Structures are given as C-alpha cells and as structure tokens.
Amino acid sequence: MSSNRQKSFLATLSFYGKPVGISLHRGNTAPVWGQKNTGTADMLYFRCTDDWYTLYIRSEGDHYGKTIDRIGSFFTCSTTPDTTTFKIVSKERKTLTLDDLKTDNENIYLLTRSGLRINAEYVFGDEPQRIIADGQVNITFDLNILERNAPYLSNPDEV
C-alpha cells in the first residue's frame, strides 16, 4: 500500500482548453479559483491524506504555499489550517488516488468532503468561468501530472 507521500503529486488543471488558477475576477473582491484567459495554469501540489487531497499552490507569486479553500460557494486561496479537502473521482464516482492514475494526462472530477461536485458558474457573457461548489455547468478537469511522489515542503525527507 502506498504512503500519503507516494500518492502526492504536482499537477496543473484546465477545462474547456483554458488553464485553471487563482486570479482576480470581475464581481469578486478577493481572488477566486477559475479559468484564466491568459497565461498558464497554476501549479498545484496535491497532498494526499487518507485518499483526500489538499491543494497547495506551488506557482511563484503572491499565493505560493496557500491552499485552495472554499468560502461559501466560491474557492479562493487561504492560509487557514482547517482547509477544504477534495476527492478525485472518475466519471463513475470511483475514488482515485495517484495509484489509479496510470498516465500523466487524465480526465477527472473533484468532490468536496461534503460530497459537492466542483463545477463552473454560468454567467452569460462573463469570461473566464469561476469554479464553484455544485455549479450549474458540469466540467471535467484535464489533469496534467508534472511530478509523482512529490515531497511536502515542510517534510521533504518523508517516505
């Protein structure tokens, strides 16, 4: 059986051909998680704990080291210790860990611990799309794994 470290990895996400990251979005006072019209996807560290993943931002910049956290329906970056965790699932709602992801490019869904599927918000003429819990637009994330068995920043020698 793999350890939590062995099931942790670095990756990027996209959907509908656009990269996903934290950015300012019209109508929000804080940066939110969603599609980016320009640039590259934020690099994320998927830290596994008992088949649940905490997503840490590993892209250089203001949000480095922060987690993706749910505030109401939206997701933003956070430094709180009690952060949102996600389950990676297949279209059949089977729980997946890195052990199950055989290629470095996979199509996945994300669920919150409360069982809400991560989708996009539909606002006519409003691009890019924001990611929200249980949104109106079903999305499949394109997961691009960059590094498997990636270390936790505060414990790089973990097995």
Backbone as JSON, one array per atom type, in Angstrom:
{
  "sequence": "MSSNRQKSFLATLSFYGKPVGISLHRGNTAPVWGQKNTGTADMLYFRCTDDWYTLYIRSEGDHYGKTIDRIGSFFTCSTTPDTTTFKIVSKERKTLTLDDLKTDNENIYLLTRSGLRINAEYVFGDEPQRIIADGQVNITFDLNILERNAPYLSNPDEV",
  "N": [[0.84, -1.18, 0.0], [0.53, 2.2, -0.82], [2.19, 5.09, 0.57], [1.06, 8.25, 2.02], [2.73, 10.25, 1.0], [3.67, 8.97, -1.33], [1.38, 9.01, -2.81], [1.03, 11.63, -3.38], [1.32, 14.54, -5.47], [2.52, 16.81, -8.08], [0.75, 18.99, -10.21], [-1.14, 20.43, -12.96], [-4.29, 22.0, -13.73], [-6.96, 22.16, -16.11], [-9.84, 23.23, -17.99], [-12.15, 22.94, -20.67], [-10.17, 23.69, -22.43], [-8.86, 25.85, -21.3], [-6.51, 27.23, -18.96], [-6.42, 26.68, -15.37], [-6.51, 28.63, -12.44], [-5.7, 30.85, -9.68], [-7.1, 34.01, -9.68], [-7.9, 37.5, -10.1], [-11.28, 38.42, -10.48], [-13.93, 39.84, -12.22], [-16.43, 41.27, -10.23], [-15.79, 39.98, -7.88], [-14.26, 40.55, -4.74], [-12.05, 39.37, -3.71], [-9.33, 37.26, -4.81], [-10.25, 34.55, -6.93], [-10.74, 31.03, -7.65], [-10.52, 29.76, -10.84], [-11.02, 29.69, -14.43], [-8.36, 30.91, -16.5], [-7.88, 33.51, -18.75], [-5.54, 34.18, -19.99], [-2.04, 33.32, -19.94], [-0.56, 30.73, -17.89], [-1.61, 27.66, -16.31], [-1.99, 27.46, -12.75], [0.49, 25.83, -10.86], [-0.16, 23.06, -8.87], [0.11, 21.43, -5.74], [-0.9, 18.37, -4.94], [-1.69, 17.16, -2.08], [-1.91, 14.2, -0.45], [-3.97, 12.75, 2.02], [-5.18, 10.12, 3.58], [-6.68, 9.36, 1.25], [-7.9, 11.75, 0.56], [-7.42, 14.98, -0.84], [-5.5, 17.86, -0.25], [-5.11, 20.94, -1.78], [-2.35, 22.7, -2.64], [-0.95, 25.77, -3.64], [1.67, 25.99, -5.86], [2.83, 27.64, -7.66], [4.99, 30.34, -8.44], [4.74, 33.5, -6.8], [2.28, 35.75, -5.32], [0.53, 33.95, -4.08], [1.81, 31.64, -3.45], [2.25, 28.6, -1.71], [-0.15, 28.78, -0.38], [-3.43, 27.38, 0.22], [-6.11, 25.94, -1.76], [-9.25, 26.91, -0.95], [-12.6, 26.67, 0.21], [-14.99, 29.19, 0.3], [-18.06, 29.9, 1.14], [-19.81, 29.35, -1.78], [-17.76, 29.73, -3.52], [-14.25, 29.35, -4.43], [-11.12, 30.16, -3.08], [-7.8, 31.39, -2.28], [-6.04, 30.41, 0.67], [-4.77, 30.56, 4.05], [-5.53, 29.21, 6.24], [-5.57, 26.67, 8.8], [-7.52, 24.65, 8.79], [-8.56, 23.55, 6.12], [-10.28, 23.23, 2.93], [-10.77, 19.97, 1.65], [-10.35, 17.67, -1.04], [-11.75, 15.11, -3.09], [-10.59, 13.06, -5.61], [-12.28, 11.87, -8.38], [-13.59, 9.41, -10.67], [-15.58, 9.34, -13.72], [-17.5, 7.54, -13.03], [-17.78, 7.98, -10.4], [-15.92, 6.76, -8.8], [-13.48, 6.67, -6.31], [-10.29, 8.04, -6.77], [-6.77, 7.77, -6.5], [-3.31, 8.73, -6.77], [-2.21, 6.28, -7.34], [-4.1, 5.1, -8.98], [-4.11, 6.63, -11.25], [-2.89, 6.19, -14.17], [-1.67, 7.39, -16.36], [-0.03, 10.5, -17.27], [-1.79, 12.4, -18.04], [-5.01, 12.92, -17.4], [-8.6, 12.69, -17.26], [-10.67, 14.05, -14.9], [-12.92, 14.37, -12.05], [-13.72, 16.55, -9.33], [-14.61, 16.35, -5.93], [-16.01, 17.85, -3.0], [-15.46, 17.39, 0.55], [-17.97, 17.34, 1.65], [-19.4, 16.21, -0.35], [-20.12, 17.66, -2.59], [-19.98, 18.29, -6.05], [-17.4, 19.76, -7.93], [-17.89, 22.36, -10.06], [-18.51, 24.7, -12.73], [-19.44, 28.16, -12.73], [-22.16, 29.58, -14.39], [-22.43, 32.52, -16.04], [-23.89, 34.63, -18.15], [-22.02, 35.83, -20.83], [-19.83, 36.31, -19.24], [-16.61, 35.91, -18.87], [-13.42, 34.81, -17.71], [-14.66, 31.53, -16.68], [-15.73, 30.99, -13.34], [-14.86, 28.69, -10.75], [-17.02, 26.78, -8.83], [-18.67, 25.33, -5.96], [-20.85, 22.76, -6.65], [-21.84, 23.92, -9.03], [-23.62, 25.29, -11.95], [-22.66, 24.45, -14.43], [-21.5, 21.54, -15.62], [-18.28, 20.27, -15.36], [-15.38, 18.65, -16.59], [-12.25, 18.11, -15.39], [-9.08, 18.54, -16.9], [-6.37, 16.91, -16.0], [-2.98, 17.4, -15.58], [-0.27, 15.76, -14.81], [2.74, 16.61, -13.34], [4.82, 15.83, -11.65], [5.34, 12.9, -9.85], [4.94, 11.33, -6.6], [5.67, 13.5, -4.99], [7.41, 15.65, -2.7], [6.34, 16.95, 0.49], [6.49, 20.34, 1.33], [7.33, 21.13, 3.95], [8.38, 18.81, 4.92], [10.52, 17.36, 3.42], [11.94, 14.93, 3.4], [10.23, 12.9, 3.93], [8.86, 9.61, 3.74]],
  "CA": [[0.0, 0.0, 0.0], [1.33, 3.42, -0.95], [2.1, 6.09, 1.65], [0.49, 9.53, 1.59], [3.73, 10.92, 0.15], [3.7, 8.3, -2.63], [0.14, 9.35, -3.53], [1.01, 13.08, -3.57], [1.91, 14.88, -6.78], [2.41, 18.16, -8.64], [-0.03, 18.95, -11.45], [-1.95, 21.59, -13.34], [-5.66, 21.68, -14.15], [-7.61, 23.02, -17.1], [-11.1, 22.7, -18.53], [-12.55, 23.59, -21.93], [-8.98, 24.19, -23.09], [-8.28, 27.02, -20.64], [-5.84, 26.89, -17.71], [-7.09, 26.99, -14.11], [-5.64, 29.24, -11.44], [-6.25, 31.9, -8.82], [-6.96, 35.31, -10.31], [-8.97, 38.46, -9.82], [-12.4, 38.21, -11.39], [-14.94, 40.9, -12.11], [-17.52, 40.94, -9.32], [-15.27, 39.43, -6.63], [-13.28, 41.43, -4.1], [-10.87, 38.54, -3.43], [-9.02, 36.38, -5.93], [-11.03, 33.31, -6.94], [-10.23, 29.92, -8.45], [-11.3, 29.64, -12.06], [-10.26, 29.7, -15.67], [-7.57, 32.09, -16.79], [-7.91, 33.77, -20.19], [-4.17, 34.27, -20.48], [-1.04, 32.74, -19.05], [-0.53, 29.29, -17.67], [-2.31, 27.15, -15.13], [-1.22, 27.41, -11.51], [0.97, 24.52, -10.44], [-0.76, 22.67, -7.6], [0.6, 20.25, -5.04], [-1.99, 17.55, -4.45], [-1.19, 16.48, -0.88], [-2.84, 13.14, -0.08], [-4.13, 12.29, 3.39], [-6.3, 9.17, 3.64], [-7.4, 9.43, -0.03], [-8.4, 13.11, 0.35], [-6.33, 15.84, -1.28], [-5.43, 19.29, -0.01], [-4.45, 21.52, -2.94], [-1.46, 23.81, -2.32], [-0.45, 26.48, -4.82], [3.13, 25.93, -5.95], [3.31, 28.62, -8.64], [5.63, 31.51, -7.83], [3.9, 34.69, -6.74], [1.63, 36.12, -4.06], [-0.29, 32.89, -3.49], [2.65, 30.45, -3.25], [2.14, 27.94, -0.42], [-1.52, 28.83, 0.13], [-4.29, 26.27, -0.21], [-7.4, 26.24, -2.37], [-10.21, 26.76, 0.14], [-13.97, 27.06, -0.13], [-15.65, 30.25, 1.07], [-19.4, 29.87, 0.55], [-19.79, 28.5, -2.98], [-16.56, 30.01, -4.3], [-12.96, 28.88, -3.94], [-10.08, 31.18, -3.09], [-6.59, 30.89, -1.63], [-6.18, 30.56, 2.11], [-3.68, 30.08, 4.91], [-6.13, 28.61, 7.44], [-5.16, 25.27, 8.98], [-8.64, 23.75, 8.52], [-8.87, 23.92, 4.75], [-11.09, 22.32, 2.13], [-10.11, 18.83, 1.03], [-11.03, 17.22, -2.25], [-11.61, 13.73, -3.53], [-10.51, 12.9, -7.06], [-13.17, 10.77, -8.75], [-13.81, 9.1, -12.08], [-16.96, 9.66, -14.12], [-18.36, 6.59, -12.32], [-17.68, 8.4, -8.99], [-14.96, 5.91, -8.09], [-12.38, 7.44, -5.74], [-9.0, 7.81, -7.41], [-5.55, 8.36, -5.96], [-2.25, 8.67, -7.77], [-2.03, 4.87, -7.71], [-5.07, 4.76, -10.03], [-3.89, 7.49, -12.4], [-1.8, 5.48, -14.84], [-0.97, 8.27, -17.3], [0.17, 11.84, -16.72], [-2.89, 13.25, -18.51], [-6.24, 12.22, -17.07], [-9.83, 13.46, -17.09], [-11.14, 13.77, -13.53], [-13.86, 15.25, -11.37], [-13.36, 16.81, -7.95], [-15.71, 16.47, -4.97], [-15.65, 18.33, -1.67], [-15.72, 16.4, 1.6], [-19.43, 17.29, 1.85], [-19.99, 15.49, -1.47], [-20.49, 18.54, -3.7], [-19.11, 18.23, -7.21], [-16.84, 21.04, -8.33], [-18.32, 22.71, -11.4], [-18.3, 26.1, -13.07], [-20.59, 29.04, -12.63], [-22.54, 30.15, -15.67], [-22.92, 33.89, -16.06], [-23.89, 34.97, -19.58], [-21.06, 36.83, -21.27], [-18.82, 36.54, -18.21], [-15.46, 35.02, -19.03], [-13.42, 33.35, -17.68], [-15.61, 30.93, -15.75], [-15.28, 30.72, -11.98], [-15.13, 27.35, -10.24], [-17.81, 26.85, -7.6], [-19.2, 24.06, -5.47], [-22.18, 22.4, -7.15], [-22.23, 24.92, -10.01], [-24.57, 24.93, -12.99], [-22.01, 23.92, -15.62], [-20.67, 20.37, -15.32], [-16.97, 20.3, -16.01], [-14.39, 17.61, -16.39], [-10.93, 18.72, -15.36], [-7.94, 17.9, -17.54], [-5.28, 16.87, -15.03], [-1.67, 17.2, -16.19], [0.65, 15.44, -13.72], [4.11, 17.06, -13.63], [5.77, 15.07, -10.82], [4.72, 11.93, -8.96], [5.65, 11.11, -5.34], [6.27, 14.8, -4.7], [7.54, 15.87, -1.26], [5.67, 18.03, 1.2], [7.53, 21.36, 1.52], [7.87, 21.17, 5.31], [8.92, 17.49, 5.28], [11.0, 16.83, 2.14], [12.52, 13.59, 3.52], [9.16, 11.95, 4.24], [8.83, 8.42, 2.87]],
  "C": [[0.89, 1.24, 0.0], [1.12, 4.35, 0.24], [1.43, 7.36, 1.11], [1.45, 10.28, 0.68], [3.73, 10.31, -1.25], [2.46, 8.59, -3.46], [0.0, 10.86, -3.75], [1.75, 13.44, -4.84], [1.73, 16.35, -7.11], [1.67, 18.05, -9.97], [-0.62, 20.31, -11.75], [-3.33, 21.08, -13.76], [-6.09, 22.65, -15.24], [-8.98, 22.43, -17.38], [-11.53, 23.57, -19.7], [-11.36, 24.28, -22.59], [-8.35, 25.42, -22.45], [-7.66, 26.62, -19.3], [-6.64, 27.36, -16.49], [-6.08, 27.59, -13.14], [-6.4, 30.24, -10.6], [-6.03, 33.23, -9.53], [-8.1, 36.23, -9.86], [-10.04, 38.29, -10.89], [-13.41, 39.31, -11.15], [-16.07, 40.44, -11.18], [-17.07, 40.34, -8.0], [-14.23, 40.38, -6.06], [-11.99, 40.69, -3.76], [-10.57, 37.7, -4.66], [-9.8, 35.07, -5.81], [-10.37, 32.29, -7.86], [-11.12, 29.79, -9.68], [-10.39, 29.56, -13.28], [-9.47, 31.0, -15.77], [-7.62, 32.28, -18.31], [-6.52, 33.82, -20.8], [-3.24, 33.6, -19.48], [-1.16, 31.24, -18.93], [-1.3, 28.93, -16.41], [-1.4, 27.23, -13.91], [-0.76, 25.97, -11.26], [0.4, 24.24, -9.05], [-0.06, 21.44, -7.04], [-0.62, 19.55, -4.46], [-1.44, 16.71, -3.31], [-2.24, 15.49, -0.39], [-2.79, 12.86, 1.42], [-5.37, 11.42, 3.42], [-7.24, 9.3, 2.44], [-8.12, 10.75, -0.27], [-7.21, 13.98, 0.01], [-6.54, 17.28, -0.84], [-4.63, 19.86, -1.17], [-3.67, 22.77, -2.52], [-0.98, 24.45, -3.62], [1.07, 26.47, -4.78], [3.68, 26.84, -7.04], [3.91, 29.8, -7.9], [4.66, 32.68, -7.83], [3.25, 34.86, -5.37], [0.93, 34.97, -3.36], [0.51, 31.6, -3.21], [2.49, 29.9, -1.82], [0.75, 27.98, 0.19], [-2.31, 27.65, -0.41], [-5.5, 26.81, -0.96], [-8.45, 25.92, -1.31], [-11.57, 27.29, -0.29], [-14.48, 28.11, 0.86], [-17.04, 30.4, 0.45], [-19.39, 28.9, -0.62], [-18.49, 28.64, -3.76], [-15.32, 29.4, -3.65], [-11.96, 30.0, -4.09], [-8.83, 30.58, -2.47], [-6.65, 31.24, -0.15], [-4.92, 30.08, 2.82], [-4.23, 29.44, 6.17], [-5.73, 27.15, 7.57], [-6.26, 24.26, 8.66], [-9.2, 24.07, 7.14], [-9.74, 22.87, 4.06], [-10.23, 21.17, 1.6], [-10.99, 18.3, -0.09], [-10.79, 15.73, -2.47], [-11.56, 13.76, -5.05], [-11.38, 11.7, -7.41], [-13.23, 10.62, -10.26], [-15.24, 9.47, -12.44], [-17.96, 8.71, -13.48], [-18.4, 6.88, -10.82], [-16.83, 7.44, -8.15], [-13.83, 6.81, -7.59], [-11.07, 7.04, -6.39], [-7.89, 8.45, -6.57], [-4.5, 8.26, -7.05], [-2.0, 7.24, -8.22], [-2.93, 4.47, -8.88], [-4.86, 5.55, -11.31], [-2.66, 6.99, -13.15], [-1.04, 6.33, -15.85], [-0.82, 9.65, -16.65], [-0.88, 12.84, -17.2], [-4.19, 12.48, -18.34], [-7.41, 13.2, -17.03], [-10.43, 13.06, -15.75], [-12.26, 14.72, -13.14], [-13.33, 15.45, -9.96], [-14.63, 16.94, -7.12], [-15.17, 17.08, -3.69], [-15.97, 17.23, -0.66], [-17.22, 16.27, 1.88], [-20.15, 16.65, 0.67], [-20.42, 16.36, -2.64], [-19.48, 18.42, -4.83], [-18.65, 19.64, -7.56], [-17.18, 21.27, -9.79], [-17.97, 24.16, -11.67], [-19.6, 26.87, -12.91], [-20.9, 29.58, -14.02], [-23.1, 31.55, -15.47], [-22.78, 34.34, -17.51], [-22.9, 36.09, -19.88], [-19.94, 37.1, -20.28], [-17.72, 35.5, -18.34], [-14.31, 35.6, -18.21], [-14.39, 32.82, -16.62], [-14.97, 30.69, -14.39], [-15.67, 29.3, -11.59], [-15.9, 27.51, -8.94], [-18.28, 25.46, -7.21], [-20.62, 23.88, -6.01], [-22.72, 23.43, -8.14], [-23.13, 24.38, -11.1], [-23.94, 24.24, -14.19], [-21.11, 22.76, -15.22], [-19.36, 20.46, -16.07], [-16.18, 19.05, -15.65], [-13.04, 18.31, -16.42], [-9.95, 17.87, -16.16], [-6.78, 18.03, -16.56], [-3.99, 16.55, -15.76], [-0.66, 17.0, -15.06], [2.08, 15.79, -14.15], [5.15, 16.26, -12.87], [4.98, 14.16, -9.88], [5.57, 11.78, -7.7], [6.38, 12.38, -4.91], [6.31, 15.05, -3.2], [6.7, 17.04, -0.77], [6.75, 19.06, 1.53], [8.16, 21.33, 2.9], [8.46, 19.83, 5.76], [9.46, 16.8, 4.02], [11.57, 15.42, 2.21], [11.5, 12.53, 3.89], [9.2, 10.78, 3.25], [7.45, 8.21, 2.33]]
}
